[in-house]
Amino acid sequence: MKHYYHPMSRAVTTDWMLRELDAPHERCVVDYLAGDNAKPEYRAVNPMGKVPALVDGDTVVTETAAICAYLADKFIDKGLAPPLGSTARGQYYRYLFFSGTTLEPMFTVRHLGLTEYDARSVGWGDMPRCLATVESMTPARDWALGSQFTAADVVFGGTLDFAVQFGWLTDPSPKVAAYVQRIKARPAYRAAHDSSWH
Ligand SMILES: N[C@@H](CCC(=O)N[C@@H](CS)C(=O)NCC(=O)O)C(=O)O
């Protein structure tokens, strides 16, 4: 597998996931700050020119959450996804999709200072509803799905961690702050972040 990576990017999250799984792979640095992501070779991998991307044989996976979900299923024996076909998959998908479709856009909109929009029409709604949902989805102990740490934590917890770091989520509740701290204490998280430029 090839992991297209940059140390100042969301690829740190997929690197963290690869480390959680101890998954063998080749790291390919795409220096998007120098414009390497605009080169035809990389646009052939990801027409968005975004990192991360994962190439596994003929399969190209882009989007941080999709890469984490793909890896968790590929290495299902490592226990970072609930069993295929189990009802826990429903909750698992909710965490994986909520982060990209709702939380990220909401934090971006806040960052941009956009306040005049119809919250009923846009997928992310508004900040009070997002924060209430984060509060209800954040586990008071352990992980999103209970005692088993999964890719849901890498994606949901990783998004919350990003949001706190970049000032998009100010004053997280004690429960959210404690969950983020548990995430950050994981050895694989630390290894991935220590080798990035944060
Ligand atoms: N939706 C993508 C976003 C990835 C993304 O925005 N990557 C940024 C770095 S964090 C990037 O590659 N930016 C380069 C550019 O857009 O030119 C994901 O979840 O993976």
The ligand as an SDF file (V2000), in Angstrom:
LIG
                    3D

 20 19  0  0  0  0  0  0  0  0999 V2000
  -11.8200   15.9390    2.7340 N   0  0  0  0  0  0  0  0  0  0  0  0
  -10.4020   15.6280    2.7530 C   0  0  0  0  0  0  0  0  0  0  0  0
   -9.6470   16.8830    3.0850 C   0  0  0  0  0  0  0  0  0  0  0  0
   -8.1410   16.6990    2.9500 C   0  0  0  0  0  0  0  0  0  0  0  0
   -7.4680   18.0670    2.9620 C   0  0  0  0  0  0  0  0  0  0  0  0
   -8.1010   19.1400    3.0190 O   0  0  0  0  0  0  0  0  0  0  0  0
   -6.1230   18.0360    2.8750 N   0  0  0  0  0  0  0  0  0  0  0  0
   -5.3670   19.2700    2.8170 C   0  0  0  0  0  0  0  0  0  0  0  0
   -4.2670   19.2610    3.8690 C   0  0  0  0  0  0  0  0  0  0  0  0
   -4.9840   19.0120    5.4850 S   0  0  0  0  0  0  0  0  0  0  0  0
   -4.6990   19.3930    1.4420 C   0  0  0  0  0  0  0  0  0  0  0  0
   -4.3040   18.3920    0.8710 O   0  0  0  0  0  0  0  0  0  0  0  0
   -4.5900   20.6120    0.9270 N   0  0  0  0  0  0  0  0  0  0  0  0
   -3.9230   20.8580   -0.3110 C   0  0  0  0  0  0  0  0  0  0  0  0
   -4.7490   21.6470   -1.2870 C   0  0  0  0  0  0  0  0  0  0  0  0
   -5.9790   21.6610   -1.1950 O   0  0  0  0  0  0  0  0  0  0  0  0
   -4.1810   22.2120   -2.2070 O   0  0  0  0  0  0  0  0  0  0  0  0
  -10.1000   14.5000    3.7410 C   0  0  0  0  0  0  0  0  0  0  0  0
  -10.8800   14.3080    4.6640 O   0  0  0  0  0  0  0  0  0  0  0  0
   -9.1020   13.7850    3.5760 O   0  0  0  0  0  0  0  0  0  0  0  0
  1  2  1  0
  2  3  1  0
  2 18  1  0
  3  4  1  0
  4  5  1  0
  5  6  2  0
  5  7  1  0
  7  8  1  0
  8  9  1  0
  8 11  1  0
  9 10  1  0
 11 12  2  0
 11 13  1  0
 13 14  1  0
 14 15  1  0
 15 16  2  0
 15 17  1  0
 18 19  2  0
 18 20  1  0
M  END
$$$$
